[in-house]
Amino acid sequence: MTFIHCPCCGKLFELEISEAPPFCSARCKMADLNCWLSESYSLPVDINAFIEEKIAGTQNPQEDDSE
């Protein structure tokens, strides 16, 4: 038996019998999805570096050497 903590509510539960692993329940799974969709969760991005990278890519396109 493997017991883990639910990433949403923190409840300790048995992983093998969960209906929505790695969450303890479908309710916690949907609550987590809601946090992503409402942008409560996000991944860190340096927007200035991203823009500079895109600009540099359009100014110096890679040539296709597959011929």
mmCIF file of the N, C-alpha and C atoms, coordinates in Angstrom:
data_MODEL
# 
_entry.id   MODEL 
# 
loop_
_atom_site.group_PDB 
_atom_site.id 
_atom_site.type_symbol 
_atom_site.label_atom_id 
_atom_site.label_alt_id 
_atom_site.label_comp_id 
_atom_site.label_asym_id 
_atom_site.label_entity_id 
_atom_site.label_seq_id 
_atom_site.pdbx_PDB_ins_code 
_atom_site.Cartn_x 
_atom_site.Cartn_y 
_atom_site.Cartn_z 
_atom_site.occupancy 
_atom_site.B_iso_or_equiv 
_atom_site.pdbx_formal_charge 
_atom_site.auth_seq_id 
_atom_site.auth_comp_id 
_atom_site.auth_asym_id 
_atom_site.auth_atom_id 
_atom_site.pdbx_PDB_model_num 
ATOM 1   N N  . MET A 1 1  ? 0.838   -1.187 0.000   1.00 0.00 ? 1  MET A N  1 
ATOM 2   C CA . MET A 1 1  ? 0.000   0.000  0.000   1.00 0.00 ? 1  MET A CA 1 
ATOM 3   C C  . MET A 1 1  ? 0.881   1.247  0.000   1.00 0.00 ? 1  MET A C  1 
ATOM 4   N N  . THR A 1 2  ? 0.555   2.178  -0.872  1.00 0.00 ? 2  THR A N  1 
ATOM 5   C CA . THR A 1 2  ? 1.285   3.433  -0.973  1.00 0.00 ? 2  THR A CA 1 
ATOM 6   C C  . THR A 1 2  ? 0.366   4.572  -0.538  1.00 0.00 ? 2  THR A C  1 
ATOM 7   N N  . PHE A 1 3  ? 0.797   5.290  0.482   1.00 0.00 ? 3  PHE A N  1 
ATOM 8   C CA . PHE A 1 3  ? 0.046   6.439  0.956   1.00 0.00 ? 3  PHE A CA 1 
ATOM 9   C C  . PHE A 1 3  ? 0.773   7.709  0.554   1.00 0.00 ? 3  PHE A C  1 
ATOM 10  N N  . ILE A 1 4  ? 0.023   8.662  0.011   1.00 0.00 ? 4  ILE A N  1 
ATOM 11  C CA . ILE A 1 4  ? 0.596   9.961  -0.348  1.00 0.00 ? 4  ILE A CA 1 
ATOM 12  C C  . ILE A 1 4  ? -0.357  11.064 0.117   1.00 0.00 ? 4  ILE A C  1 
ATOM 13  N N  . HIS A 1 5  ? 0.139   12.286 0.118   1.00 0.00 ? 5  HIS A N  1 
ATOM 14  C CA . HIS A 1 5  ? -0.683  13.445 0.449   1.00 0.00 ? 5  HIS A CA 1 
ATOM 15  C C  . HIS A 1 5  ? -1.253  14.025 -0.836  1.00 0.00 ? 5  HIS A C  1 
ATOM 16  N N  . CYS A 1 6  ? -2.514  14.367 -0.800  1.00 0.00 ? 6  CYS A N  1 
ATOM 17  C CA . CYS A 1 6  ? -3.174  14.993 -1.945  1.00 0.00 ? 6  CYS A CA 1 
ATOM 18  C C  . CYS A 1 6  ? -2.537  16.367 -2.171  1.00 0.00 ? 6  CYS A C  1 
ATOM 19  N N  . PRO A 1 7  ? -2.117  16.680 -3.402  1.00 0.00 ? 7  PRO A N  1 
ATOM 20  C CA . PRO A 1 7  ? -1.509  17.989 -3.673  1.00 0.00 ? 7  PRO A CA 1 
ATOM 21  C C  . PRO A 1 7  ? -2.484  19.153 -3.522  1.00 0.00 ? 7  PRO A C  1 
ATOM 22  N N  . CYS A 1 8  ? -3.774  18.873 -3.490  1.00 0.00 ? 8  CYS A N  1 
ATOM 23  C CA . CYS A 1 8  ? -4.763  19.941 -3.388  1.00 0.00 ? 8  CYS A CA 1 
ATOM 24  C C  . CYS A 1 8  ? -5.160  20.210 -1.940  1.00 0.00 ? 8  CYS A C  1 
ATOM 25  N N  . CYS A 1 9  ? -5.599  19.177 -1.226  1.00 0.00 ? 9  CYS A N  1 
ATOM 26  C CA . CYS A 1 9  ? -6.112  19.376 0.137   1.00 0.00 ? 9  CYS A CA 1 
ATOM 27  C C  . CYS A 1 9  ? -5.156  18.909 1.228   1.00 0.00 ? 9  CYS A C  1 
ATOM 28  N N  . GLY A 1 10 ? -4.141  18.121 0.857   1.00 0.00 ? 10 GLY A N  1 
ATOM 29  C CA . GLY A 1 10 ? -3.159  17.653 1.831   1.00 0.00 ? 10 GLY A CA 1 
ATOM 30  C C  . GLY A 1 10 ? -3.554  16.391 2.577   1.00 0.00 ? 10 GLY A C  1 
ATOM 31  N N  . LYS A 1 11 ? -4.724  15.832 2.278   1.00 0.00 ? 11 LYS A N  1 
ATOM 32  C CA . LYS A 1 11 ? -5.206  14.627 2.940   1.00 0.00 ? 11 LYS A CA 1 
ATOM 33  C C  . LYS A 1 11 ? -4.316  13.437 2.585   1.00 0.00 ? 11 LYS A C  1 
ATOM 34  N N  . LEU A 1 12 ? -3.988  12.597 3.583   1.00 0.00 ? 12 LEU A N  1 
ATOM 35  C CA . LEU A 1 12 ? -3.229  11.380 3.356   1.00 0.00 ? 12 LEU A CA 1 
ATOM 36  C C  . LEU A 1 12 ? -4.201  10.307 2.863   1.00 0.00 ? 12 LEU A C  1 
ATOM 37  N N  . PHE A 1 13 ? -3.894  9.669  1.727   1.00 0.00 ? 13 PHE A N  1 
ATOM 38  C CA . PHE A 1 13 ? -4.793  8.661  1.168   1.00 0.00 ? 13 PHE A CA 1 
ATOM 39  C C  . PHE A 1 13 ? -3.993  7.571  0.487   1.00 0.00 ? 13 PHE A C  1 
ATOM 40  N N  . GLU A 1 14 ? -4.668  6.430  0.249   1.00 0.00 ? 14 GLU A N  1 
ATOM 41  C CA . GLU A 1 14 ? -4.029  5.299  -0.413  1.00 0.00 ? 14 GLU A CA 1 
ATOM 42  C C  . GLU A 1 14 ? -4.108  5.501  -1.924  1.00 0.00 ? 14 GLU A C  1 
ATOM 43  N N  . LEU A 1 15 ? -2.962  5.605  -2.575  1.00 0.00 ? 15 LEU A N  1 
ATOM 44  C CA . LEU A 1 15 ? -2.877  5.916  -4.001  1.00 0.00 ? 15 LEU A CA 1 
ATOM 45  C C  . LEU A 1 15 ? -3.591  4.889  -4.870  1.00 0.00 ? 15 LEU A C  1 
ATOM 46  N N  . GLU A 1 16 ? -3.465  3.619  -4.547  1.00 0.00 ? 16 GLU A N  1 
ATOM 47  C CA . GLU A 1 16 ? -4.014  2.565  -5.401  1.00 0.00 ? 16 GLU A CA 1 
ATOM 48  C C  . GLU A 1 16 ? -5.542  2.575  -5.462  1.00 0.00 ? 16 GLU A C  1 
ATOM 49  N N  . ILE A 1 17 ? -6.218  3.121  -4.471  1.00 0.00 ? 17 ILE A N  1 
ATOM 50  C CA . ILE A 1 17 ? -7.685  3.094  -4.494  1.00 0.00 ? 17 ILE A CA 1 
ATOM 51  C C  . ILE A 1 17 ? -8.302  4.450  -4.856  1.00 0.00 ? 17 ILE A C  1 
ATOM 52  N N  . SER A 1 18 ? -7.475  5.411  -5.195  1.00 0.00 ? 18 SER A N  1 
ATOM 53  C CA . SER A 1 18 ? -7.981  6.731  -5.552  1.00 0.00 ? 18 SER A CA 1 
ATOM 54  C C  . SER A 1 18 ? -8.676  6.692  -6.905  1.00 0.00 ? 18 SER A C  1 
ATOM 55  N N  . GLU A 1 19 ? -9.757  7.440  -7.037  1.00 0.00 ? 19 GLU A N  1 
ATOM 56  C CA . GLU A 1 19 ? -10.462 7.534  -8.309  1.00 0.00 ? 19 GLU A CA 1 
ATOM 57  C C  . GLU A 1 19 ? -9.836  8.566  -9.244  1.00 0.00 ? 19 GLU A C  1 
ATOM 58  N N  . ALA A 1 20 ? -8.905  9.390  -8.727  1.00 0.00 ? 20 ALA A N  1 
ATOM 59  C CA . ALA A 1 20 ? -8.323  10.465 -9.532  1.00 0.00 ? 20 ALA A CA 1 
ATOM 60  C C  . ALA A 1 20 ? -6.873  10.735 -9.135  1.00 0.00 ? 20 ALA A C  1 
ATOM 61  N N  . PRO A 1 21 ? -5.983  9.745  -9.243  1.00 0.00 ? 21 PRO A N  1 
ATOM 62  C CA . PRO A 1 21 ? -4.601  9.964  -8.820  1.00 0.00 ? 21 PRO A CA 1 
ATOM 63  C C  . PRO A 1 21 ? -3.948  11.093 -9.618  1.00 0.00 ? 21 PRO A C  1 
ATOM 64  N N  . PRO A 1 22 ? -3.095  11.892 -9.076  1.00 0.00 ? 22 PRO A N  1 
ATOM 65  C CA . PRO A 1 22 ? -2.523  11.850 -7.727  1.00 0.00 ? 22 PRO A CA 1 
ATOM 66  C C  . PRO A 1 22 ? -3.365  12.587 -6.694  1.00 0.00 ? 22 PRO A C  1 
ATOM 67  N N  . PHE A 1 23 ? -4.620  12.854 -7.001  1.00 0.00 ? 23 PHE A N  1 
ATOM 68  C CA . PHE A 1 23 ? -5.514  13.533 -6.066  1.00 0.00 ? 23 PHE A CA 1 
ATOM 69  C C  . PHE A 1 23 ? -6.325  12.509 -5.302  1.00 0.00 ? 23 PHE A C  1 
ATOM 70  N N  . CYS A 1 24 ? -6.826  12.896 -4.120  1.00 0.00 ? 24 CYS A N  1 
ATOM 71  C CA . CYS A 1 24 ? -7.595  11.966 -3.289  1.00 0.00 ? 24 CYS A CA 1 
ATOM 72  C C  . CYS A 1 24 ? -9.006  11.764 -3.823  1.00 0.00 ? 24 CYS A C  1 
ATOM 73  N N  . SER A 1 25 ? -9.504  12.702 -4.613  1.00 0.00 ? 25 SER A N  1 
ATOM 74  C CA . SER A 1 25 ? -10.873 12.600 -5.127  1.00 0.00 ? 25 SER A CA 1 
ATOM 75  C C  . SER A 1 25 ? -11.015 13.385 -6.420  1.00 0.00 ? 25 SER A C  1 
ATOM 76  N N  . ALA A 1 26 ? -12.116 13.123 -7.105  1.00 0.00 ? 26 ALA A N  1 
ATOM 77  C CA . ALA A 1 26 ? -12.415 13.879 -8.327  1.00 0.00 ? 26 ALA A CA 1 
ATOM 78  C C  . ALA A 1 26 ? -12.638 15.352 -7.993  1.00 0.00 ? 26 ALA A C  1 
ATOM 79  N N  . ARG A 1 27 ? -13.167 15.628 -6.804  1.00 0.00 ? 27 ARG A N  1 
ATOM 80  C CA . ARG A 1 27 ? -13.390 17.016 -6.383  1.00 0.00 ? 27 ARG A CA 1 
ATOM 81  C C  . ARG A 1 27 ? -12.068 17.786 -6.315  1.00 0.00 ? 27 ARG A C  1 
ATOM 82  N N  . CYS A 1 28 ? -11.040 17.176 -5.707  1.00 0.00 ? 28 CYS A N  1 
ATOM 83  C CA . CYS A 1 28 ? -9.736  17.840 -5.625  1.00 0.00 ? 28 CYS A CA 1 
ATOM 84  C C  . CYS A 1 28 ? -9.102  17.985 -7.010  1.00 0.00 ? 28 CYS A C  1 
ATOM 85  N N  . LYS A 1 29 ? -9.298  16.988 -7.862  1.00 0.00 ? 29 LYS A N  1 
ATOM 86  C CA . LYS A 1 29 ? -8.776  17.057 -9.229  1.00 0.00 ? 29 LYS A CA 1 
ATOM 87  C C  . LYS A 1 29 ? -9.386  18.239 -9.978  1.00 0.00 ? 29 LYS A C  1 
ATOM 88  N N  . MET A 1 30 ? -10.711 18.426 -9.842  1.00 0.00 ? 30 MET A N  1 
ATOM 89  C CA . MET A 1 30 ? -11.388 19.525 -10.519 1.00 0.00 ? 30 MET A CA 1 
ATOM 90  C C  . MET A 1 30 ? -11.020 20.876 -9.896  1.00 0.00 ? 30 MET A C  1 
ATOM 91  N N  . ALA A 1 31 ? -10.810 20.905 -8.583  1.00 0.00 ? 31 ALA A N  1 
ATOM 92  C CA . ALA A 1 31 ? -10.398 22.147 -7.922  1.00 0.00 ? 31 ALA A CA 1 
ATOM 93  C C  . ALA A 1 31 ? -9.021  22.573 -8.435  1.00 0.00 ? 31 ALA A C  1 
ATOM 94  N N  . ASP A 1 32 ? -8.125  21.602 -8.625  1.00 0.00 ? 32 ASP A N  1 
ATOM 95  C CA . ASP A 1 32 ? -6.792  21.901 -9.161  1.00 0.00 ? 32 ASP A CA 1 
ATOM 96  C C  . ASP A 1 32 ? -6.892  22.417 -10.593 1.00 0.00 ? 32 ASP A C  1 
ATOM 97  N N  . LEU A 1 33 ? -7.714  21.772 -11.403 1.00 0.00 ? 33 LEU A N  1 
ATOM 98  C CA . LEU A 1 33 ? -7.913  22.225 -12.786 1.00 0.00 ? 33 LEU A CA 1 
ATOM 99  C C  . LEU A 1 33 ? -8.461  23.647 -12.815 1.00 0.00 ? 33 LEU A C  1 
ATOM 100 N N  . ASN A 1 34 ? -9.400  23.936 -11.937 1.00 0.00 ? 34 ASN A N  1 
ATOM 101 C CA . ASN A 1 34 ? -9.967  25.278 -11.859 1.00 0.00 ? 34 ASN A CA 1 
ATOM 102 C C  . ASN A 1 34 ? -8.890  26.318 -11.544 1.00 0.00 ? 34 ASN A C  1 
ATOM 103 N N  . CYS A 1 35 ? -7.958  25.974 -10.665 1.00 0.00 ? 35 CYS A N  1 
ATOM 104 C CA . CYS A 1 35 ? -6.870  26.912 -10.329 1.00 0.00 ? 35 CYS A CA 1 
ATOM 105 C C  . CYS A 1 35 ? -6.005  27.212 -11.550 1.00 0.00 ? 35 CYS A C  1 
ATOM 106 N N  . TRP A 1 36 ? -5.743  26.190 -12.379 1.00 0.00 ? 36 TRP A N  1 
ATOM 107 C CA . TRP A 1 36 ? -4.958  26.423 -13.599 1.00 0.00 ? 36 TRP A CA 1 
ATOM 108 C C  . TRP A 1 36 ? -5.752  27.276 -14.592 1.00 0.00 ? 36 TRP A C  1 
ATOM 109 N N  . LEU A 1 37 ? -7.029  26.947 -14.779 1.00 0.00 ? 37 LEU A N  1 
ATOM 110 C CA . LEU A 1 37 ? -7.843  27.655 -15.771 1.00 0.00 ? 37 LEU A CA 1 
ATOM 111 C C  . LEU A 1 37 ? -8.137  29.095 -15.369 1.00 0.00 ? 37 LEU A C  1 
ATOM 112 N N  . SER A 1 38 ? -8.216  29.354 -14.077 1.00 0.00 ? 38 SER A N  1 
ATOM 113 C CA . SER A 1 38 ? -8.474  30.722 -13.609 1.00 0.00 ? 38 SER A CA 1 
ATOM 114 C C  . SER A 1 38 ? -7.174  31.502 -13.419 1.00 0.00 ? 38 SER A C  1 
ATOM 115 N N  . GLU A 1 39 ? -6.057  30.867 -13.758 1.00 0.00 ? 39 GLU A N  1 
ATOM 116 C CA . GLU A 1 39 ? -4.719  31.452 -13.672 1.00 0.00 ? 39 GLU A CA 1 
ATOM 117 C C  . GLU A 1 39 ? -4.300  31.773 -12.238 1.00 0.00 ? 39 GLU A C  1 
ATOM 118 N N  . SER A 1 40 ? -4.862  31.033 -11.263 1.00 0.00 ? 40 SER A N  1 
ATOM 119 C CA . SER A 1 40 ? -4.364  31.128 -9.890  1.00 0.00 ? 40 SER A CA 1 
ATOM 120 C C  . SER A 1 40 ? -2.979  30.487 -9.814  1.00 0.00 ? 40 SER A C  1 
ATOM 121 N N  . TYR A 1 41 ? -2.778  29.455 -10.634 1.00 0.00 ? 41 TYR A N  1 
ATOM 122 C CA . TYR A 1 41 ? -1.464  28.822 -10.791 1.00 0.00 ? 41 TYR A CA 1 
ATOM 123 C C  . TYR A 1 41 ? -0.897  29.322 -12.111 1.00 0.00 ? 41 TYR A C  1 
ATOM 124 N N  . SER A 1 42 ? 0.416   29.446 -12.177 1.00 0.00 ? 42 SER A N  1 
ATOM 125 C CA . SER A 1 42 ? 1.050   29.795 -13.442 1.00 0.00 ? 42 SER A CA 1 
ATOM 126 C C  . SER A 1 42 ? 2.517   29.374 -13.386 1.00 0.00 ? 42 SER A C  1 
ATOM 127 N N  . LEU A 1 43 ? 3.131   29.329 -14.523 1.00 0.00 ? 43 LEU A N  1 
ATOM 128 C CA . LEU A 1 43 ? 4.547   29.021 -14.613 1.00 0.00 ? 43 LEU A CA 1 
ATOM 129 C C  . LEU A 1 43 ? 5.311   30.321 -14.781 1.00 0.00 ? 43 LEU A C  1 
ATOM 130 N N  . PRO A 1 44 ? 6.428   30.468 -14.076 1.00 0.00 ? 44 PRO A N  1 
ATOM 131 C CA . PRO A 1 44 ? 7.184   31.713 -14.186 1.00 0.00 ? 44 PRO A CA 1 
ATOM 132 C C  . PRO A 1 44 ? 7.834   31.858 -15.561 1.00 0.00 ? 44 PRO A C  1 
ATOM 133 N N  . VAL A 1 45 ? 7.699   33.040 -16.134 1.00 0.00 ? 45 VAL A N  1 
ATOM 134 C CA . VAL A 1 45 ? 8.274   33.325 -17.443 1.00 0.00 ? 45 VAL A CA 1 
ATOM 135 C C  . VAL A 1 45 ? 8.877   34.719 -17.401 1.00 0.00 ? 45 VAL A C  1 
ATOM 136 N N  . ASP A 1 46 ? 10.100  34.836 -17.904 1.00 0.00 ? 46 ASP A N  1 
ATOM 137 C CA . ASP A 1 46 ? 10.719  36.149 -18.054 1.00 0.00 ? 46 ASP A CA 1 
ATOM 138 C C  . ASP A 1 46 ? 10.278  36.674 -19.413 1.00 0.00 ? 46 ASP A C  1 
ATOM 139 N N  . ILE A 1 47 ? 9.265   37.502 -19.423 1.00 0.00 ? 47 ILE A N  1 
ATOM 140 C CA . ILE A 1 47 ? 8.651   37.950 -20.670 1.00 0.00 ? 47 ILE A CA 1 
ATOM 141 C C  . ILE A 1 47 ? 9.638   38.727 -21.551 1.00 0.00 ? 47 ILE A C  1 
ATOM 142 N N  . ASN A 1 48 ? 10.523  39.500 -20.956 1.00 0.00 ? 48 ASN A N  1 
ATOM 143 C CA . ASN A 1 48 ? 11.493  40.255 -21.756 1.00 0.00 ? 48 ASN A CA 1 
ATOM 144 C C  . ASN A 1 48 ? 12.454  39.320 -22.484 1.00 0.00 ? 48 ASN A C  1 
ATOM 145 N N  . ALA A 1 49 ? 12.932  38.288 -21.810 1.00 0.00 ? 49 ALA A N  1 
ATOM 146 C CA . ALA A 1 49 ? 13.824  37.319 -22.455 1.00 0.00 ? 49 ALA A CA 1 
ATOM 147 C C  . ALA A 1 49 ? 13.076  36.560 -23.553 1.00 0.00 ? 49 ALA A C  1 
ATOM 148 N N  . PHE A 1 50 ? 11.820  36.244 -23.317 1.00 0.00 ? 50 PHE A N  1 
ATOM 149 C CA . PHE A 1 50 ? 11.016  35.543 -24.304 1.00 0.00 ? 50 PHE A CA 1 
ATOM 150 C C  . PHE A 1 50 ? 10.863  36.392 -25.565 1.00 0.00 ? 50 PHE A C  1 
ATOM 151 N N  . ILE A 1 51 ? 10.549  37.666 -25.406 1.00 0.00 ? 51 ILE A N  1 
ATOM 152 C CA . ILE A 1 51 ? 10.368  38.567 -26.550 1.00 0.00 ? 51 ILE A CA 1 
ATOM 153 C C  . ILE A 1 51 ? 11.684  38.735 -27.310 1.00 0.00 ? 51 ILE A C  1 
ATOM 154 N N  . GLU A 1 52 ? 12.782  38.938 -26.584 1.00 0.00 ? 52 GLU A N  1 
ATOM 155 C CA . GLU A 1 52 ? 14.086  39.083 -27.236 1.00 0.00 ? 52 GLU A CA 1 
ATOM 156 C C  . GLU A 1 52 ? 14.456  37.830 -28.017 1.00 0.00 ? 52 GLU A C  1 
ATOM 157 N N  . GLU A 1 53 ? 14.150  36.665 -27.473 1.00 0.00 ? 53 GLU A N  1 
ATOM 158 C CA . GLU A 1 53 ? 14.437  35.405 -28.158 1.00 0.00 ? 53 GLU A CA 1 
ATOM 159 C C  . GLU A 1 53 ? 13.628  35.291 -29.445 1.00 0.00 ? 53 GLU A C  1 
ATOM 160 N N  . LYS A 1 54 ? 12.364  35.678 -29.400 1.00 0.00 ? 54 LYS A N  1 
ATOM 161 C CA . LYS A 1 54 ? 11.514  35.626 -30.596 1.00 0.00 ? 54 LYS A CA 1 
ATOM 162 C C  . LYS A 1 54 ? 11.985  36.613 -31.654 1.00 0.00 ? 54 LYS A C  1 
ATOM 163 N N  . ILE A 1 55 ? 12.382  37.807 -31.235 1.00 0.00 ? 55 ILE A N  1 
ATOM 164 C CA . ILE A 1 55 ? 12.882  38.810 -32.177 1.00 0.00 ? 55 ILE A CA 1 
ATOM 165 C C  . ILE A 1 55 ? 14.169  38.329 -32.822 1.00 0.00 ? 55 ILE A C  1 
ATOM 166 N N  . ALA A 1 56 ? 15.076  37.774 -32.036 1.00 0.00 ? 56 ALA A N  1 
ATOM 167 C CA . ALA A 1 56 ? 16.343  37.275 -32.562 1.00 0.00 ? 56 ALA A CA 1 
ATOM 168 C C  . ALA A 1 56 ? 16.100  36.130 -33.540 1.00 0.00 ? 56 ALA A C  1 
ATOM 169 N N  . GLY A 1 57 ? 15.115  35.292 -33.271 1.00 0.00 ? 57 GLY A N  1 
ATOM 170 C CA . GLY A 1 57 ? 14.795  34.168 -34.155 1.00 0.00 ? 57 GLY A CA 1 
ATOM 171 C C  . GLY A 1 57 ? 14.259  34.611 -35.494 1.00 0.00 ? 57 GLY A C  1 
ATOM 172 N N  . THR A 1 58 ? 13.550  35.729 -35.544 1.00 0.00 ? 58 THR A N  1 
ATOM 173 C CA . THR A 1 58 ? 13.008  36.207 -36.809 1.00 0.00 ? 58 THR A CA 1 
ATOM 174 C C  . THR A 1 58 ? 14.052  36.975 -37.604 1.00 0.00 ? 58 THR A C  1 
ATOM 175 N N  . GLN A 1 59 ? 15.055  37.536 -36.929 1.00 0.00 ? 59 GLN A N  1 
ATOM 176 C CA . GLN A 1 59 ? 16.089  38.282 -37.622 1.00 0.00 ? 59 GLN A CA 1 
ATOM 177 C C  . GLN A 1 59 ? 17.155  37.363 -38.199 1.00 0.00 ? 59 GLN A C  1 
ATOM 178 N N  . ASN A 1 60 ? 17.378  36.229 -37.552 1.00 0.00 ? 60 ASN A N  1 
ATOM 179 C CA . ASN A 1 60 ? 18.404  35.270 -37.991 1.00 0.00 ? 60 ASN A CA 1 
ATOM 180 C C  . ASN A 1 60 ? 17.783  33.888 -38.155 1.00 0.00 ? 60 ASN A C  1 
ATOM 181 N N  . PRO A 1 61 ? 16.923  33.700 -39.152 1.00 0.00 ? 61 PRO A N  1 
ATOM 182 C CA . PRO A 1 61 ? 16.286  32.395 -39.304 1.00 0.00 ? 61 PRO A CA 1 
ATOM 183 C C  . PRO A 1 61 ? 17.313  31.319 -39.621 1.00 0.00 ? 61 PRO A C  1 
ATOM 184 N N  . GLN A 1 62 ? 17.110  30.125 -39.047 1.00 0.00 ? 62 GLN A N  1 
ATOM 185 C CA . GLN A 1 62 ? 17.992  29.000 -39.318 1.00 0.00 ? 62 GLN A CA 1 
ATOM 186 C C  . GLN A 1 62 ? 17.739  28.483 -40.722 1.00 0.00 ? 62 GLN A C  1 
ATOM 187 N N  . GLU A 1 63 ? 18.819  28.219 -41.444 1.00 0.00 ? 63 GLU A N  1 
ATOM 188 C CA . GLU A 1 63 ? 18.671  27.684 -42.799 1.00 0.00 ? 63 GLU A CA 1 
ATOM 189 C C  . GLU A 1 63 ? 18.506  26.197 -42.727 1.00 0.00 ? 63 GLU A C  1 
ATOM 190 N N  . ASP A 1 64 ? 17.710  25.633 -43.603 1.00 0.00 ? 64 ASP A N  1 
ATOM 191 C CA . ASP A 1 64 ? 17.468  24.200 -43.649 1.00 0.00 ? 64 ASP A CA 1 
ATOM 192 C C  . ASP A 1 64 ? 18.615  23.525 -44.379 1.00 0.00 ? 64 ASP A C  1 
ATOM 193 N N  . ASP A 1 65 ? 19.416  22.723 -43.652 1.00 0.00 ? 65 ASP A N  1 
ATOM 194 C CA . ASP A 1 65 ? 20.572  22.043 -44.244 1.00 0.00 ? 65 ASP A CA 1 
ATOM 195 C C  . ASP A 1 65 ? 20.240  20.602 -44.627 1.00 0.00 ? 65 ASP A C  1 
ATOM 196 N N  . SER A 1 66 ? 18.968  20.278 -44.764 1.00 0.00 ? 66 SER A N  1 
ATOM 197 C CA . SER A 1 66 ? 18.577  18.893 -45.029 1.00 0.00 ? 66 SER A CA 1 
ATOM 198 C C  . SER A 1 66 ? 18.721  18.519 -46.507 1.00 0.00 ? 66 SER A C  1 
ATOM 199 N N  . GLU A 1 67 ? 19.037  19.452 -47.366 1.00 0.00 ? 67 GLU A N  1 
ATOM 200 C CA . GLU A 1 67 ? 19.142  19.166 -48.808 1.00 0.00 ? 67 GLU A CA 1 
ATOM 201 C C  . GLU A 1 67 ? 20.467  18.575 -49.153 1.00 0.00 ? 67 GLU A C  1 
# 
